[in-house]
Amino acid sequence: MTNQYYEEWCEEARRKELALCLQKFNNGSDVNSVLELLTHRLCAKLQWPLYDMVKKEIVKDYNPDASLEWYKENYIKRFNRVSDHIIDK
C-alpha cells in the first residue's frame, strides 16, 4: 500500500464518519456519545490497513535458537564487554 493510497483511504473514511455523525446530530443524539463513537470508528478504520500490512509481514518460520546463535556470533563474540568494571569470579 502506498502512502498516497493510504491518505486517500483515510480521507474517504473521515468523510464517511463525519457524514454519519451529522446524521446522528440531526436525529438528536447526544454530542458526547456521537463524538466518542466517531473516535472509536475512525481509529479502527485508519488502523485496519496498517494491521493488514503487519500481518502480511509476520515471519512464520522463525527459529529462536538459530537467531540466538546468529546474535552471539555477530555481536557478543565480536565486541568487548561494555561493563569492564565487573569482574567474573
C-alpha positions as CSV (number, residue, x, y, z in Angstrom):
1,M,0.0,0.0,0.0
2,T,1.5,3.3,-1.0
3,N,1.3,6.5,1.1
4,Q,-1.0,8.1,-1.5
5,Y,-3.4,5.2,-1.4
6,Y,-3.4,5.3,2.4
7,E,-4.0,9.0,2.5
8,E,-6.9,8.6,0.1
9,W,-8.3,5.7,2.3
10,C,-8.0,8.0,5.4
11,E,-9.8,10.9,3.7
12,E,-12.6,8.7,2.5
13,A,-13.0,7.1,5.9
14,R,-13.1,10.6,7.5
15,R,-15.7,11.8,5.2
16,K,-18.0,8.8,5.8
17,E,-17.7,9.0,9.5
18,L,-18.3,12.7,9.6
19,A,-21.5,12.2,7.5
20,L,-22.6,9.6,9.9
21,C,-22.0,12.0,12.8
22,L,-24.0,14.7,11.1
23,Q,-26.9,12.3,10.7
24,K,-26.8,11.3,14.3
25,F,-26.7,15.0,15.3
26,N,-29.8,15.7,13.1
27,N,-31.6,12.8,14.8
28,G,-31.0,14.4,18.2
29,S,-28.3,12.1,19.6
30,D,-26.1,13.2,22.5
31,V,-23.0,15.1,21.3
32,N,-20.5,13.3,23.6
33,S,-21.7,9.8,22.6
34,V,-21.6,10.7,18.9
35,L,-18.0,12.1,19.2
36,E,-16.9,9.0,21.2
37,L,-18.4,6.8,18.5
38,L,-16.6,8.8,15.8
39,T,-13.3,8.5,17.6
40,H,-13.7,4.7,18.0
41,R,-14.8,4.0,14.5
42,L,-12.3,6.4,12.8
43,C,-9.4,5.0,14.7
44,A,-10.4,1.4,13.9
45,K,-10.8,2.3,10.2
46,L,-7.5,4.1,10.0
47,Q,-5.6,1.3,11.7
48,W,-7.1,-1.5,9.7
49,P,-4.8,-1.2,6.6
50,L,-1.7,-0.9,8.8
51,Y,-2.7,-4.1,10.8
52,D,-3.3,-5.8,7.5
53,M,0.2,-4.9,6.3
54,V,1.8,-6.1,9.5
55,K,0.0,-9.4,9.4
56,K,1.5,-10.0,5.9
57,E,5.0,-9.2,7.1
58,I,5.0,-11.7,10.1
59,V,7.7,-14.3,9.7
60,K,6.2,-17.8,10.1
61,D,9.4,-19.8,10.1
62,Y,11.2,-18.0,12.9
63,N,13.7,-20.2,14.8
64,P,14.7,-18.6,18.1
65,D,17.7,-20.9,18.7
66,A,19.2,-20.0,15.3
67,S,18.5,-16.4,15.9
68,L,20.3,-16.5,19.3
69,E,23.3,-18.3,17.7
70,W,23.5,-15.7,15.0
71,Y,23.3,-12.9,17.6
72,K,26.1,-14.5,19.7
73,E,28.3,-14.9,16.6
74,N,27.7,-11.4,15.2
75,Y,27.6,-9.3,18.3
76,I,28.5,-10.9,21.6
77,K,31.8,-12.6,20.4
78,R,32.9,-9.7,18.3
79,F,32.8,-6.9,20.8
80,N,34.5,-6.4,24.1
81,R,32.3,-6.3,27.2
82,V,30.9,-2.9,27.8
83,S,30.8,-3.2,31.6
84,D,34.5,-3.9,32.1
85,H,34.3,-2.8,35.7
86,I,32.5,-6.1,36.6
87,I,34.9,-8.9,37.2
88,D,33.7,-12.5,36.8
89,K,34.7,-14.8,39.7
